Amino acid sequence: MTIMGKYGSVKMLSSVFDPDKYSDEDILYVKEVLRSLSLKTIWKGFYEANNYSLPSKISKPECRIQYWYGDEEKDARGWDIEFVKNIFPETEFVENTGQNHAEFFTLHPEQFCDALNELIM
């Protein structure tokens, strides 16, 4: 999909973004970023995000863990959420209303940074 975004038209790319959340200027910025990525970089990003193994024994962390997700992606993240609940039962799950995947970071960067600072301080 990322490669299609790199080579496809702006109109095609804009079809995968919610027009109520992303402006034409936002889509043009995404298009420019995708143009700057090599096919090798796109492939490595996909591969590393989707092909890794976890150790058979995972130690209990000594810090707080929060799992942030948008309510609009809850169904798509269902497997991930259940997996994290099983591995790290102390996890705080934070559902961001009106958001889809990664929109907390991309559309609300100030709130994202505030929440991150609160978590790590």
C-alpha positions as CSV (number, residue, x, y, z in Angstrom):
1,M,0.0,0.0,0.0
2,T,2.8,2.4,0.8
3,I,4.4,1.7,-2.6
4,M,1.1,2.5,-4.2
5,G,1.0,5.7,-2.3
6,K,4.5,6.5,-3.5
7,Y,3.7,6.0,-7.2
8,G,-0.1,6.6,-7.3
9,S,-1.8,9.9,-7.9
10,V,-2.6,12.4,-5.1
11,K,-6.3,11.7,-5.8
12,M,-5.7,8.0,-5.1
13,L,-3.7,8.7,-2.0
14,S,-6.3,11.1,-0.7
15,S,-8.9,8.3,-0.9
16,V,-7.3,6.5,2.1
17,F,-7.4,9.6,4.3
18,D,-10.4,10.9,6.1
19,P,-11.2,14.3,4.4
20,D,-12.7,15.6,7.6
21,K,-9.4,15.1,9.4
22,Y,-6.7,15.7,6.7
23,S,-6.5,18.7,4.5
24,D,-5.3,18.8,0.9
25,E,-2.1,20.3,2.2
26,D,-1.7,17.3,4.5
27,I,-2.1,14.9,1.6
28,L,0.4,16.7,-0.5
29,Y,2.9,16.6,2.4
30,V,2.3,12.8,2.8
31,K,2.9,12.4,-1.0
32,E,6.1,14.4,-0.8
33,V,7.4,12.2,2.1
34,L,6.5,9.0,0.2
35,R,8.3,10.3,-2.9
36,S,11.4,10.7,-0.8
37,L,11.5,7.1,0.4
38,S,13.3,4.5,-1.6
39,L,11.7,1.1,-2.3
40,K,14.3,-0.5,-0.1
41,T,13.4,1.8,2.8
42,I,9.7,1.1,2.4
43,W,10.3,-2.6,2.3
44,K,12.6,-2.5,5.4
45,G,10.0,-0.5,7.3
46,F,7.3,-3.0,6.5
47,Y,9.5,-6.0,7.1
48,E,10.8,-4.9,10.5
49,A,7.4,-3.9,11.7
50,N,5.8,-7.2,10.8
51,N,8.5,-9.9,11.1
52,Y,10.1,-10.2,14.5
53,S,10.2,-12.7,17.2
54,L,9.7,-12.3,20.9
55,P,11.7,-14.1,23.5
56,S,10.0,-17.1,25.0
57,K,10.1,-15.6,28.5
58,I,9.4,-11.9,28.9
59,S,10.4,-10.2,32.2
60,K,7.9,-8.1,34.0
61,P,8.7,-4.5,33.3
62,E,9.6,-2.1,36.2
63,C,7.8,0.8,34.6
64,R,4.2,1.7,33.6
65,I,3.0,0.6,30.3
66,Q,0.2,2.3,28.4
67,Y,-1.2,1.1,25.1
68,W,-2.8,4.0,23.2
69,Y,-5.2,3.4,20.4
70,G,-8.0,5.2,18.6
71,D,-11.6,4.0,19.1
72,E,-11.9,3.9,15.3
73,E,-9.2,1.2,15.1
74,K,-10.3,-0.8,18.1
75,D,-11.5,-3.8,16.0
76,A,-8.4,-3.8,13.9
77,R,-6.2,-3.8,17.0
78,G,-8.2,-6.4,18.8
79,W,-5.6,-9.2,18.5
80,D,-2.8,-6.8,19.6
81,I,-4.7,-5.6,22.6
82,E,-5.5,-9.1,23.8
83,F,-1.9,-10.2,23.3
84,V,-0.6,-7.2,25.4
85,K,-3.2,-7.9,28.1
86,N,-1.9,-11.5,28.3
87,I,1.8,-10.6,28.3
88,F,1.6,-7.4,30.4
89,P,-1.6,-7.6,32.5
90,E,-0.8,-4.4,34.3
91,T,-1.0,-2.4,31.1
92,E,-3.2,0.7,31.1
93,F,-5.2,0.9,27.9
94,V,-6.0,4.4,26.7
95,E,-8.7,4.7,24.0
96,N,-8.6,8.0,22.1
97,T,-12.1,9.0,21.0
98,G,-12.6,9.9,17.3
99,Q,-9.1,8.6,16.3
100,N,-7.9,6.0,13.9
101,H,-4.4,4.4,13.7
102,A,-1.6,6.8,14.6
103,E,-3.8,9.8,14.6
104,F,-2.9,10.7,18.2
105,F,0.6,11.3,16.9
106,T,-0.1,12.7,13.5
107,L,-3.1,14.9,14.2
108,H,-2.7,15.9,17.8
109,P,1.1,16.1,18.3
110,E,0.9,18.5,21.3
111,Q,-1.5,16.3,23.2
112,F,0.6,13.3,22.3
113,C,3.8,14.9,23.7
114,D,1.9,16.0,26.8
115,A,0.7,12.4,27.4
116,L,4.1,11.0,26.7
117,N,5.8,13.4,29.1
118,E,3.2,12.6,31.8
119,L,3.9,8.9,31.3
120,I,7.7,9.0,31.5
121,M,8.1,11.7,34.1
